[in-house]
Amino acid sequence: MEVRGNDSHDEVMTLSEIANYLKVSEKTVSRMVRADEMPAIKVSNQWRFIKAFIDDWLMMKMQSAKQDDLVSIIATGEKLIPISRLVPPERIIVDLKPGSKEEILTRLVAPLASQEILANKENFIMKLLEREAMVSTAVGHGIALPHVRDPKGLRGVRPSIVLGICKEGVDFDSLDGEPTYIFALCVSPSEVVHLRLMAKISFLLRNEGVISSLRQAMSVKDVMSELAKADLNLTISL
C-alpha cells in the first residue's frame, strides 16, 4: 500500500494502539489492513499507522457510512450535548463571504478568537490549512467540515462548532467538484469528543432538508431554529 510521507507532527501508532483508539479488536484491524481497507505501512513485519491518515480515513468513512452506522458512532459513550448548544448565536455566520481557503478559514475562526476560545488564532489557522493540504474537508453536497489533524494539541480549548453559510458558494476543492455552501468548523481538545462531534454534524448535514433550510436561512434565529429541529430528529433516531 502506498502511504504518503510522514512529518514531525504525525504520530505513528502500533496495531494495539490503533485498535484501542478505534475501540475494536486487533483481529478486526488486521483483517481490514489485509483487505486494504485501512491506511497502514509494514515496518519489519509489523503494521504501523499514521494517526493523521487514520483520522482522515475515519472522516471519509463517516461520510460514506449508512445512516445506522453514524447513529452508532454518535450514541457510543456518554451523552453528547445538542449541536444547538454547541453552536451559540455568536458562532453562527449567516453571510460568510466567498474567498480563498485561508480567507474562509480566517473568517470562521474569528468568533473563536474574539470569544477567547482559542489561545493562538494564527497557529490554529495554520493547522487547519495543513489539514486542507492533505485532503480537502469539503466532503461534497455543498458541505465542508474544517478541522485540525491532532485535536489533543489544542490545549485549553472548549468543544465548539462554528457554522458558516456562504450563500454564493465557494470553490473549496470539494470531493464532488461542486461549490461549498455550508462550513461546520469543529474544535475540541479531546479526540473522542472530536470524533463524536464530527459524526454528529455529519449525520445532521446528510439530511437534504436541513441543508436546504440552512442555505435559505436569513438570520441567526432561523439557523438556531433549524439546528434545534435537527437535534430533535436525531434524538428520536437514537
Helices and strands as residue ranges (DSSP letters): E 12-13, H 15-22, H 26-34, E 41-43, E 46-50, H 51-64, H 67-75, H 83-86, G 89-91, E 92-93, H 101-114, H 121-134, E 138-140, E 143-144, G 151-153, E 160-170, E 180-187, H 191-205, H 208-216, H 220-237
